[in-house]
């Protein structure tokens, strides 16, 4: 991106009326309040309230503002509202740890599943609780990233020269302060064999005020190539504030990609997926993966069958530019990469 674009992205960034920390602090944590704010009725029975006790509601108000009042089927609301279906008996295969991550922890807080890459659980906190989250049952208390745990992670990485990419995930790594993120980034860049850093985050979408001047400057000055993978499932999650936040990160030099999950009642239409790709591009983000649902207990009602997913992906391929076509994948525990979902023979594996 040229210098003029950089200036535009910086000049149009106005200080938010409410800081990102305040936005998280004042987020909605009660399903009854969430429904009341949208002019809707009571929760979906006692099963919904039980689900909210097991996996609490957390919805920041900037995201709430993009939901349609009076619409119980709003695609953004559907991602965050607990339903009775979460507490109902789950189909076979839906488990608390669908990706077997607890079998891939060489040291607490570090997930190592794929050659050449390792994932750091930077913290348990998110700015939003998505009801389909594959880590909704993860034992974060056993993987807290305190100073000693971080030293053990750095020591493990230093002993493994085959690791050339580190992924900061969570939770959400951008829930950390700018200063802590800078310290972690500095520590990782000091390991000679690490070539790039990747951040997986939902915060620029759900609380765009998180893209502070300090964060943008860190992105601009970071010595390694930096890839920021956002998570957005529906085009209406992206408004002008989100576009500006993403454009600022891109102007600072980050490579921006999007991972979406194919969700029943949210984005299971060709029109929605096509619009999502076009809207992402306005923020300088390219579609990366379209995941089949990870089979975490409580999420079965979001399932889109594989045959339908293939039909949707094929129709999307026929109507959009190739660079706006995400790869349709699923994650299979024990494999060395994300697995492509395709009816066509001869496709190579997608590398995460």
DRENDO-1510 file (C-alpha; in Angstrom, 1 decimal, always signed):
<recs>
REC; n; res; u; v; w
REC; 1; UNK; +0.0; +0.0; +0.0 .
REC; 2; UNK; +1.4; +3.4; -1.0 .
REC; 3; UNK; +2.3; +6.3; +1.2 .
REC; 4; UNK; -0.9; +8.2; +0.3 .
REC; 5; UNK; -3.0; +5.4; +1.6 .
REC; 6; UNK; -1.0; +5.4; +4.8 .
REC; 7; UNK; -1.6; +9.0; +5.4 .
REC; 8; UNK; -5.3; +8.7; +4.7 .
REC; 9; UNK; -5.6; +5.8; +7.1 .
REC; 10; UNK; -3.9; +7.7; +9.8 .
REC; 11; UNK; -5.6; +11.0; +9.3 .
REC; 12; UNK; -9.1; +9.5; +9.4 .
REC; 13; UNK; -8.5; +7.8; +12.8 .
REC; 14; UNK; -10.3; +9.9; +15.4 .
REC; 15; UNK; -9.9; +9.1; +19.1 .
REC; 16; UNK; -12.9; +6.9; +20.1 .
REC; 17; UNK; -15.5; +8.4; +22.5 .
REC; 18; UNK; -15.1; +5.3; +24.6 .
REC; 19; UNK; -11.8; +3.4; +25.0 .
REC; 20; UNK; -11.5; -0.2; +24.0 .
REC; 21; UNK; -11.0; -1.2; +27.6 .
REC; 22; UNK; -14.2; +0.6; +28.6 .
REC; 23; UNK; -16.1; -1.1; +25.8 .
REC; 24; UNK; -15.1; -4.5; +27.1 .
REC; 25; UNK; -16.0; -3.4; +30.7 .
REC; 26; UNK; -19.4; -2.3; +29.7 .
REC; 27; UNK; -20.2; -5.3; +27.4 .
REC; 28; UNK; -23.5; -7.1; +27.9 .
REC; 29; UNK; -23.1; -10.2; +30.1 .
REC; 30; UNK; -26.8; -11.1; +30.6 .
REC; 31; UNK; -28.9; -12.8; +27.9 .
REC; 32; UNK; -32.0; -11.1; +29.3 .
REC; 33; UNK; -30.4; -7.7; +28.9 .
REC; 34; UNK; -29.2; -8.6; +25.4 .
REC; 35; UNK; -32.7; -9.5; +24.3 .
REC; 36; UNK; -34.2; -6.5; +26.0 .
REC; 37; UNK; -31.8; -4.1; +24.2 .
REC; 38; UNK; -33.0; -5.5; +20.9 .
REC; 39; UNK; -36.7; -5.3; +21.7 .
REC; 40; UNK; -37.0; -9.1; +21.9 .
REC; 41; UNK; -38.8; -11.4; +24.4 .
REC; 42; UNK; -37.5; -13.9; +26.9 .
REC; 43; UNK; -34.6; -16.3; +26.5 .
REC; 44; UNK; -35.2; -19.7; +24.8 .
REC; 45; UNK; -36.3; -21.5; +27.9 .
REC; 46; UNK; -34.4; -22.8; +30.9 .
REC; 47; UNK; -32.0; -24.6; +28.6 .
REC; 48; UNK; -30.8; -21.3; +27.2 .
REC; 49; UNK; -30.2; -19.9; +30.7 .
REC; 50; UNK; -28.3; -23.1; +31.7 .
REC; 51; UNK; -26.1; -22.6; +28.6 .
REC; 52; UNK; -25.4; -19.0; +29.6 .
REC; 53; UNK; -24.3; -20.2; +33.0 .
REC; 54; UNK; -21.9; -22.8; +31.5 .
REC; 55; UNK; -20.5; -20.4; +28.9 .
REC; 56; UNK; -21.3; -16.8; +29.8 .
REC; 57; UNK; -22.7; -14.2; +27.5 .
REC; 58; UNK; -20.3; -11.5; +26.4 .
REC; 59; UNK; -21.3; -9.0; +23.8 .
REC; 60; UNK; -19.6; -5.6; +23.3 .
REC; 61; UNK; -21.9; -2.7; +22.5 .
REC; 62; UNK; -20.3; -1.8; +19.2 .
REC; 63; UNK; -21.3; -5.2; +18.0 .
REC; 64; UNK; -24.7; -4.9; +19.5 .
REC; 65; UNK; -25.2; -1.7; +17.5 .
REC; 66; UNK; -25.0; -3.7; +14.2 .
REC; 67; UNK; -27.8; -6.1; +15.2 .
REC; 68; UNK; -31.3; -5.6; +13.9 .
REC; 69; UNK; -33.8; -4.7; +16.6 .
REC; 70; UNK; -36.8; -6.9; +16.8 .
REC; 71; UNK; -35.2; -9.7; +14.7 .
REC; 72; UNK; -34.6; -12.9; +16.6 .
REC; 73; UNK; -32.9; -14.4; +13.5 .
REC; 74; UNK; -30.4; -11.6; +13.1 .
REC; 75; UNK; -27.2; -13.3; +11.9 .
REC; 76; UNK; -24.9; -11.4; +14.4 .
REC; 77; UNK; -27.3; -12.1; +17.3 .
REC; 78; UNK; -27.4; -15.8; +16.4 .
REC; 79; UNK; -23.6; -16.1; +16.9 .
REC; 80; UNK; -23.8; -14.8; +20.5 .
REC; 81; UNK; -27.2; -15.7; +22.0 .
REC; 82; UNK; -27.4; -18.9; +24.0 .
REC; 83; UNK; -30.2; -21.2; +23.0 .
REC; 84; UNK; -31.9; -24.2; +24.5 .
REC; 85; UNK; -30.2; -26.3; +21.7 .
REC; 86; UNK; -26.8; -25.9; +23.5 .
REC; 87; UNK; -28.1; -27.8; +26.5 .
REC; 88; UNK; -29.9; -30.5; +24.5 .
REC; 89; UNK; -28.2; -33.9; +24.0 .
REC; 90; UNK; -25.5; -33.5; +21.3 .
REC; 91; UNK; -25.0; -35.8; +18.3 .
REC; 92; UNK; -22.2; -38.3; +18.4 .
REC; 93; UNK; -18.8; -36.7; +17.8 .
REC; 94; UNK; -19.5; -33.5; +19.6 .
REC; 95; UNK; -17.0; -33.2; +22.5 .
REC; 96; UNK; -15.5; -30.7; +24.8 .
REC; 97; UNK; -12.1; -30.9; +23.0 .
REC; 98; UNK; -13.0; -31.5; +19.3 .
REC; 99; UNK; -9.5; -30.7; +18.0 .
REC; 100; UNK; -7.7; -32.7; +20.8 .
REC; 101; UNK; -5.7; -29.7; +21.7 .
REC; 102; UNK; -5.1; -30.9; +25.2 .
REC; 103; UNK; -3.0; -33.7; +23.7 .
REC; 104; UNK; -0.8; -31.1; +21.9 .
REC; 105; UNK; +0.5; -29.1; +24.8 .
REC; 106; UNK; +4.3; -29.6; +25.1 .
REC; 107; UNK; +4.3; -27.0; +27.8 .
REC; 108; UNK; +1.3; -25.2; +29.4 .
REC; 109; UNK; +0.0; -22.4; +27.2 .
REC; 110; UNK; +1.7; -23.7; +24.0 .
REC; 111; UNK; -0.1; -25.8; +21.3 .
REC; 112; UNK; +2.1; -27.6; +18.8 .
REC; 113; UNK; +0.1; -29.5; +16.1 .
REC; 114; UNK; +1.7; -28.6; +12.8 .
REC; 115; UNK; +5.3; -28.7; +11.5 .
REC; 116; UNK; +7.1; -25.4; +11.6 .
REC; 117; UNK; +4.4; -23.6; +13.7 .
REC; 118; UNK; +3.4; -23.2; +17.3 .
REC; 119; UNK; +0.5; -21.5; +18.9 .
REC; 120; UNK; +0.6; -19.5; +22.1 .
REC; 121; UNK; -2.5; -19.2; +24.2 .
REC; 122; UNK; -1.9; -15.6; +25.0 .
REC; 123; UNK; -4.7; -15.5; +27.5 .
REC; 124; UNK; -8.2; -16.8; +28.3 .
REC; 125; UNK; -10.1; -13.6; +27.7 .
REC; 126; UNK; -12.1; -12.5; +24.6 .
REC; 127; UNK; -14.1; -9.4; +23.8 .
REC; 128; UNK; -17.0; -11.5; +22.6 .
REC; 129; UNK; -18.2; -15.1; +23.4 .
REC; 130; UNK; -19.2; -16.9; +20.2 .
REC; 131; UNK; -21.5; -19.7; +20.9 .
REC; 132; UNK; -19.7; -22.1; +18.4 .
REC; 133; UNK; -16.3; -21.4; +19.9 .
REC; 134; UNK; -14.2; -24.6; +19.8 .
REC; 135; UNK; -12.4; -23.5; +23.0 .
REC; 136; UNK; -15.5; -22.8; +25.0 .
REC; 137; UNK; -14.6; -25.7; +27.3 .
REC; 138; UNK; -10.8; -25.3; +27.3 .
REC; 139; UNK; -9.0; -25.5; +30.7 .
REC; 140; UNK; -7.5; -22.0; +30.6 .
REC; 141; UNK; -6.8; -22.0; +34.3 .
REC; 142; UNK; -4.2; -24.8; +33.7 .
REC; 143; UNK; -2.6; -22.8; +30.9 .
REC; 144; UNK; -2.3; -19.3; +32.3 .
REC; 145; UNK; +0.4; -17.2; +30.7 .
REC; 146; UNK; +2.2; -15.8; +33.7 .
REC; 147; UNK; +5.9; -14.8; +33.7 .
REC; 148; UNK; +7.2; -18.3; +34.5 .
REC; 149; UNK; +4.9; -19.9; +31.9 .
REC; 150; UNK; +6.1; -17.4; +29.3 .
REC; 151; UNK; +9.7; -18.2; +30.1 .
REC; 152; UNK; +9.1; -21.9; +29.7 .
REC; 153; UNK; +7.4; -21.2; +26.3 .
REC; 154; UNK; +10.3; -19.1; +25.1 .
REC; 155; UNK; +12.8; -21.8; +26.2 .
REC; 156; UNK; +10.8; -24.5; +24.4 .
REC; 157; UNK; +10.7; -22.4; +21.2 .
REC; 158; UNK; +14.4; -21.7; +21.5 .
REC; 159; UNK; +15.1; -25.5; +21.6 .
REC; 160; UNK; +13.1; -26.1; +18.5 .
REC; 161; UNK; +14.8; -24.5; +15.5 .
REC; 162; UNK; +12.2; -26.1; +13.1 .
REC; 163; UNK; +9.6; -23.6; +14.4 .
REC; 164; UNK; +9.6; -20.6; +12.1 .
REC; 165; UNK; +6.2; -19.2; +12.8 .
REC; 166; UNK; +4.5; -18.4; +16.1 .
REC; 167; UNK; +0.7; -17.8; +16.3 .
REC; 168; UNK; -0.7; -15.7; +19.1 .
REC; 169; UNK; -4.2; -16.9; +19.9 .
REC; 170; UNK; -6.3; -17.3; +23.0 .
REC; 171; UNK; -8.8; -16.1; +24.0 .
REC; 172; UNK; -7.8; -13.1; +22.0 .
REC; 173; UNK; -4.3; -11.8; +22.1 .
REC; 174; UNK; -5.5; -8.2; +21.5 .
REC; 175; UNK; -7.2; -8.2; +24.9 .
REC; 176; UNK; -3.7; -7.8; +26.2 .
REC; 177; UNK; -2.4; -4.3; +26.7 .
REC; 178; UNK; -0.2; -2.7; +24.0 .
REC; 179; UNK; +2.8; -2.8; +26.3 .
REC; 180; UNK; +2.5; -6.5; +27.1 .
REC; 181; UNK; +1.9; -7.3; +23.4 .
REC; 182; UNK; +5.1; -5.3; +22.6 .
REC; 183; UNK; +7.1; -7.2; +25.2 .
REC; 184; UNK; +5.9; -10.6; +23.9 .
REC; 185; UNK; +6.6; -9.6; +20.3 .
REC; 186; UNK; +10.1; -8.4; +21.2 .
REC; 187; UNK; +10.8; -11.7; +23.0 .
REC; 188; UNK; +9.7; -13.8; +20.0 .
REC; 189; UNK; +11.6; -11.6; +17.4 .
REC; 190; UNK; +14.8; -12.3; +19.4 .
REC; 191; UNK; +14.6; -16.0; +18.7 .
REC; 192; UNK; +16.7; -16.3; +15.5 .
REC; 193; UNK; +14.8; -19.1; +13.7 .
REC; 194; UNK; +11.4; -17.4; +14.1 .
REC; 195; UNK; +10.6; -15.8; +10.7 .
REC; 196; UNK; +7.1; -14.3; +11.2 .
REC; 197; UNK; +4.4; -13.7; +13.8 .
REC; 198; UNK; +0.7; -14.3; +13.3 .
REC; 199; UNK; -2.1; -12.9; +15.4 .
REC; 200; UNK; -5.6; -14.4; +15.4 .
REC; 201; UNK; -8.1; -11.9; +16.7 .
REC; 202; UNK; -11.7; -10.8; +16.6 .
REC; 203; UNK; -11.2; -7.5; +18.4 .
REC; 204; UNK; -10.8; -5.2; +15.3 .
REC; 205; UNK; -14.2; -6.4; +14.2 .
REC; 206; UNK; -16.1; -6.4; +17.5 .
REC; 207; UNK; -14.4; -3.4; +19.1 .
REC; 208; UNK; -12.6; -1.4; +16.4 .
REC; 209; UNK; -11.4; +1.1; +19.0 .
REC; 210; UNK; -8.8; -1.6; +19.9 .
REC; 211; UNK; -6.8; -0.4; +16.9 .
REC; 212; UNK; -5.0; +2.3; +18.9 .
REC; 213; UNK; -2.2; +4.5; +17.7 .
REC; 214; UNK; +0.2; +2.5; +19.9 .
REC; 215; UNK; -1.0; -0.7; +18.2 .
REC; 216; UNK; -0.6; +0.7; +14.7 .
REC; 217; UNK; +2.9; +2.0; +15.5 .
REC; 218; UNK; +3.9; -1.5; +16.9 .
REC; 219; UNK; +2.6; -3.1; +13.7 .
REC; 220; UNK; +4.5; -0.6; +11.6 .
REC; 221; UNK; +7.8; -1.1; +13.5 .
REC; 222; UNK; +7.7; -4.8; +14.2 .
REC; 223; UNK; +10.9; -6.4; +12.7 .
REC; 224; UNK; +9.3; -9.6; +11.5 .
REC; 225; UNK; +6.6; -10.0; +8.8 .
REC; 226; UNK; +3.3; -9.8; +10.7 .
REC; 227; UNK; +0.1; -11.5; +9.6 .
REC; 228; UNK; -3.2; -10.6; +11.3 .
REC; 229; UNK; -6.0; -13.1; +10.9 .
REC; 230; UNK; -9.3; -11.7; +11.8 .
REC; 231; UNK; -12.5; -13.6; +12.4 .
REC; 232; UNK; -15.7; -12.4; +10.7 .
REC; 233; UNK; -18.6; -14.5; +9.6 .
REC; 234; UNK; -21.1; -12.0; +8.1 .
REC; 235; UNK; -20.8; -8.8; +6.1 .
REC; 236; UNK; -23.0; -6.9; +8.6 .
REC; 237; UNK; -20.3; -7.3; +11.2 .
REC; 238; UNK; -18.3; -4.8; +9.3 .
REC; 239; UNK; -19.2; -1.1; +9.5 .
REC; 240; UNK; -17.3; +2.1; +8.7 .
REC; 241; UNK; -15.4; +2.0; +12.0 .
REC; 242; UNK; -14.3; -1.6; +11.3 .
REC; 243; UNK; -13.2; -0.7; +7.8 .
REC; 244; UNK; -11.1; +2.2; +9.1 .
REC; 245; UNK; -9.5; +0.1; +11.8 .
REC; 246; UNK; -8.6; -2.7; +9.4 .
REC; 247; UNK; -7.3; -0.2; +6.8 .
REC; 248; UNK; -5.0; +1.3; +9.4 .
REC; 249; UNK; -3.5; -2.1; +10.2 .
REC; 250; UNK; -3.0; -2.8; +6.5 .
REC; 251; UNK; -1.4; +0.7; +6.0 .
REC; 252; UNK; +1.0; -0.1; +8.8 .
REC; 253; UNK; +2.2; -3.1; +6.9 .
REC; 254; UNK; +0.3; -6.1; +8.3 .
REC; 255; UNK; -1.0; -8.8; +6.0 .
REC; 256; UNK; -4.7; -9.1; +6.8 .
REC; 257; UNK; -6.6; -12.4; +6.3 .
REC; 258; UNK; -10.0; -13.6; +7.4 .
REC; 259; UNK; -11.1; -16.9; +8.8 .
REC; 260; UNK; -14.9; -17.6; +8.8 .
REC; 261; UNK; -16.9; -20.5; +10.1 .
REC; 262; UNK; -19.8; -21.8; +8.0 .
REC; 263; UNK; -22.7; -21.5; +10.3 .
REC; 264; UNK; -26.4; -22.6; +9.9 .
REC; 265; UNK; -28.6; -19.5; +10.0 .
REC; 266; UNK; -25.7; -17.1; +9.8 .
REC; 267; UNK; -23.8; -17.3; +6.5 .
REC; 268; UNK; -25.1; -20.4; +4.8 .
REC; 269; UNK; -26.0; -18.7; +1.6 .
REC; 270; UNK; -24.0; -17.8; -1.5 .
REC; 271; UNK; -25.1; -14.2; -1.5 .
REC; 272; UNK; -23.9; -13.7; +2.1 .
REC; 273; UNK; -20.5; -15.3; +1.5 .
REC; 274; UNK; -20.0; -13.3; -1.7 .
REC; 275; UNK; -20.9; -10.1; +0.1 .
REC; 276; UNK; -18.6; -11.0; +2.9 .
REC; 277; UNK; -15.6; -11.3; +0.6 .
REC; 278; UNK; -16.4; -8.0; -1.1 .
REC; 279; UNK; -16.9; -6.2; +2.2 .
REC; 280; UNK; -13.7; -7.6; +3.7 .
REC; 281; UNK; -11.7; -6.3; +0.7 .
REC; 282; UNK; -12.9; -2.8; +1.5 .
REC; 283; UNK; -10.8; -3.2; +4.7 .
REC; 284; UNK; -7.8; -4.6; +2.8 .
REC; 285; UNK; -8.6; -8.1; +4.1 .
REC; 286; UNK; -8.5; -11.3; +1.9 .
REC; 287; UNK; -10.7; -14.3; +2.7 .
REC; 288; UNK; -8.4; -17.2; +3.9 .
REC; 289; UNK; -10.4; -20.1; +5.3 .
REC; 290; UNK; -14.0; -21.0; +5.4 .
REC; 291; UNK; -14.1; -23.7; +8.2 .
REC; 292; UNK; -16.7; -26.4; +8.6 .
REC; 293; UNK; -17.9; -26.3; +12.2 .
REC; 294; UNK; -15.6; -27.8; +14.8 .
REC; 295; UNK; -17.7; -30.3; +16.6 .
REC; 296; UNK; -17.6; -28.7; +20.1 .
REC; 297; UNK; -20.3; -29.8; +22.5 .
REC; 298; UNK; -23.1; -27.2; +22.5 .
REC; 299; UNK; -22.8; -26.1; +18.9 .
REC; 300; UNK; -24.5; -28.8; +16.9 .
REC; 301; UNK; -27.4; -26.5; +15.9 .
REC; 302; UNK; -24.9; -24.5; +13.8 .
REC; 303; UNK; -24.0; -27.5; +11.6 .
REC; 304; UNK; -24.0; -27.2; +7.8 .
REC; 305; UNK; -23.7; -30.6; +6.2 .
REC; 306; UNK; -20.6; -31.2; +4.1 .
REC; 307; UNK; -22.7; -31.8; +0.9 .
REC; 308; UNK; -24.4; -28.4; +1.4 .
REC; 309; UNK; -21.0; -26.7; +2.2 .
REC; 310; UNK; -19.6; -28.1; -1.1 .
REC; 311; UNK; -22.5; -26.8; -3.0 .
REC; 312; UNK; -22.3; -23.4; -1.5 .
REC; 313; UNK; -18.5; -23.2; -2.1 .
REC; 314; UNK; -18.9; -24.3; -5.7 .
REC; 315; UNK; -21.5; -21.7; -6.3 .
REC; 316; UNK; -19.3; -19.1; -4.7 .
REC; 317; UNK; -16.4; -20.1; -6.8 .
REC; 318; UNK; -18.5; -19.5; -9.9 .
REC; 319; UNK; -19.5; -16.0; -9.1 .
REC; 320; UNK; -16.6; -14.3; -7.4 .
REC; 321; UNK; -12.9; -13.5; -8.1 .
REC; 322; UNK; -10.5; -16.2; -7.3 .
REC; 323; UNK; -8.7; -14.1; -4.7 .
REC; 324; UNK; -12.0; -13.6; -2.8 .
REC; 325; UNK; -12.7; -17.4; -2.6 .
REC; 326; UNK; -11.7; -18.8; +0.8 .
REC; 327; UNK; -10.5; -22.4; +1.0 .
REC; 328; UNK; -13.1; -24.7; +2.4 .
REC; 329; UNK; -11.5; -26.7; +5.1 .
REC; 330; UNK; -12.0; -28.8; +8.2 .
REC; 331; UNK; -9.5; -29.5; +11.0 .
REC; 332; UNK; -8.9; -33.1; +11.8 .
REC; 333; UNK; -7.0; -34.0; +15.0 .
REC; 334; UNK; -3.8; -35.8; +14.3 .
REC; 335; UNK; -3.3; -34.6; +10.7 .
REC; 336; UNK; -0.4; -32.3; +9.8 .
REC; 337; UNK; -2.5; -29.5; +8.1 .
REC; 338; UNK; -6.0; -28.3; +7.7 .
REC; 339; UNK; -7.8; -30.7; +5.4 .
REC; 340; UNK; -9.5; -29.3; +2.2 .
REC; 341; UNK; -13.2; -30.2; +1.8 .
REC; 342; UNK; -13.6; -30.9; -1.9 .
REC; 343; UNK; -15.4; -33.3; -4.2 .
REC; 344; UNK; -12.6; -32.9; -6.7 .
REC; 345; UNK; -9.7; -35.4; -6.7 .
REC; 346; UNK; -6.1; -34.4; -6.7 .
REC; 347; UNK; -6.2; -31.3; -4.4 .
REC; 348; UNK; -3.2; -30.9; -2.2 .
REC; 349; UNK; -3.6; -30.3; +1.5 .
REC; 350; UNK; -4.1; -26.7; +2.7 .
REC; 351; UNK; -1.2; -25.7; +5.0 .
REC; 352; UNK; -2.3; -23.6; +8.0 .
</recs>
